Amino acid sequence: SIQHAKSYIDEKFGGVLDVLVNNAGINYDTYQRASSADLEDVARTMETNLYGPWKCTLGLLPSLEKSSNPRIVNVSSGAGSLSGMSGGTAAYGVSKAAL
């Protein structure tokens, strides 16, 4: 959990976090198209791929703010490139574009 990570950072590193790498990614949904996507499936994907990194960043922001040179790296995907979108991998592509 985010709170467990925060506690670990507090204990091991005095509450200072220099770099946060958000690399969540689920559901490379090649089986559906945007025009017929299961929106519950899209919501689950967004929860992990977009809201997960957002929640993690918010939860660890106090530790990042203690660093003299903090960095946040959000790992996206070529599938999230707006110029390459074609309606396939609907949930994954949209979630990575949003990230």
C-alpha positions as CSV (number, residue, x, y, z in Angstrom):
1,S,0.0,0.0,0.0
2,I,1.0,3.6,-0.4
3,Q,0.9,4.1,3.4
4,H,3.3,1.1,3.8
5,A,5.7,2.6,1.3
6,K,5.5,6.0,3.1
7,S,6.2,4.3,6.5
8,Y,9.2,2.5,4.9
9,I,10.6,5.7,3.5
10,D,10.1,7.4,6.9
11,E,11.9,4.6,8.7
12,K,14.8,3.8,6.2
13,F,15.4,7.3,4.7
14,G,14.3,9.8,7.2
15,G,11.1,10.5,5.2
16,V,13.0,11.8,2.2
17,L,12.2,10.5,-1.3
18,D,14.3,11.8,-4.2
19,V,12.6,9.9,-7.1
20,L,9.2,8.3,-7.6
21,V,8.8,6.1,-10.6
22,N,5.1,5.3,-11.4
23,N,5.2,2.3,-13.7
24,A,1.7,0.8,-13.3
25,G,0.1,-0.9,-16.3
26,I,-2.6,-3.5,-16.6
27,N,-5.0,-4.7,-19.3
28,Y,-3.4,-4.4,-22.7
29,D,-6.8,-4.9,-24.2
30,T,-6.3,-6.0,-27.8
31,Y,-9.6,-7.8,-27.6
32,Q,-11.7,-4.7,-27.8
33,R,-12.2,-1.5,-29.8
34,A,-13.2,1.9,-28.5
35,S,-16.5,1.8,-30.3
36,S,-17.6,-1.3,-28.3
37,A,-15.5,-1.3,-25.2
38,D,-16.7,-2.6,-21.9
39,L,-16.7,0.6,-19.8
40,E,-16.4,-1.4,-16.5
41,D,-13.2,-2.8,-18.0
42,V,-12.1,0.7,-19.0
43,A,-12.8,2.0,-15.4
44,R,-10.7,-0.8,-13.8
45,T,-7.9,0.0,-16.2
46,M,-8.1,3.7,-15.5
47,E,-8.1,3.0,-11.7
48,T,-4.7,1.3,-11.9
49,N,-3.0,3.0,-14.9
50,L,-4.0,6.6,-14.2
51,Y,-5.5,7.0,-10.7
52,G,-2.9,4.6,-9.1
53,P,0.1,6.7,-10.0
54,W,-1.9,9.9,-9.1
55,K,-2.8,8.5,-5.7
56,C,0.8,7.3,-5.2
57,T,2.2,10.7,-6.1
58,L,-0.2,12.5,-3.7
59,G,0.5,10.0,-0.9
60,L,4.3,10.4,-1.3
61,L,4.4,14.1,-2.0
62,P,5.3,15.1,1.5
63,S,8.4,12.8,1.2
64,L,9.3,14.2,-2.2
65,E,9.0,17.8,-0.9
66,K,11.7,17.0,1.7
67,S,14.2,16.3,-1.1
68,S,16.5,19.0,-2.4
69,N,15.9,17.8,-6.0
70,P,12.8,15.6,-6.2
71,R,11.7,13.9,-9.5
72,I,8.5,12.1,-10.5
73,V,8.7,9.8,-13.5
74,N,5.4,8.6,-15.0
75,V,6.0,5.7,-17.4
76,S,3.5,5.8,-20.2
77,S,3.5,3.8,-23.4
78,G,3.5,4.2,-27.2
79,A,0.0,2.9,-27.0
80,G,-0.9,6.2,-25.3
81,S,0.4,8.3,-28.2
82,L,-2.4,10.4,-29.6
83,S,-0.9,10.3,-33.1
84,G,-0.9,6.5,-33.1
85,M,-4.3,5.8,-31.7
86,S,-6.6,3.8,-33.9
87,G,-9.4,2.7,-31.5
88,G,-7.7,-0.6,-30.5
89,T,-6.5,-1.3,-26.9
90,A,-9.2,1.1,-25.9
91,A,-8.8,1.0,-22.1
92,Y,-5.0,0.8,-22.1
93,G,-4.4,3.4,-24.7
94,V,-6.7,6.0,-23.1
95,S,-5.3,5.4,-19.6
96,K,-1.7,5.8,-20.8
97,A,-2.6,8.9,-22.9
98,A,-4.2,10.4,-19.8
99,L,-1.1,9.6,-17.7
